[in-house]
C-alpha cells in the first residue's frame, strides 16, 4: 500500500473515532482521487459532470462512513461509491445528452433580410394614419386592447370595429398590389 493510501486510511480511522481534523484531511485527500475515478467512469461527453459525481460521492461517504470496515482497504470502498454515483448521474441525464455549443462550428447566426417588412410598411403607408397606427400597435407591437382603446379614445366595441376596418383596408391594399404586379 502506498504511503498516501496508508495516510488517508489512518485519517479515516481517526475520523471515525471522532477526530474532525483527521476526517477533513481524509476527505480533502480523497477528492482529487475521486475526480480521477469519476473521469474514467463518465464518457467524454459527460466530463462536465465530474464535480457532480465527486460531490455526490463525498456526501455518500460521509453518510455511510460507519459502513466502511477499517480492517479492509479504504480506496476500493471509495471506488465503488464513485462508480455508483457516476451511474446515478448518467441515469439522471436526459437521453439527448449534452452537446457544448463550442463543438458546433457550423452554426451560423440567423440571416436577417434587411428588406423584411418593407412590403408591409408600404401597404401600411397607403392607409390613413390612424388605421396604420392601430395595425402597427396591435398586430405588430402586441399592445393590449385596453391600452389601445385608451390611446385612441375609443370604447372596446369601437376599437374592435376600427381594427376590423383597418385590417380590411390593409387586405384590400395588398390585393391591389398583387393585381398591379407584372405577371412573370
Protein Blocks (a to p, Z undefined) as FASTA:
>chain_A
ZZklmmmmmmmmmmmnopaklmmmmmmmmmmmmmmmmmmmpcfklmmmmmmmmmmmmmmm
mmmmmmpcfkbcfklmmmmmmmmmmmmmmmmpcfkbpadfklmmkbccddddfkgoklmm
mmmmmpcfklmmmmmmmmmnopafklmmmmnopafklmmmmmmmmmmmmmmmmmmmmmmp
ccZZ
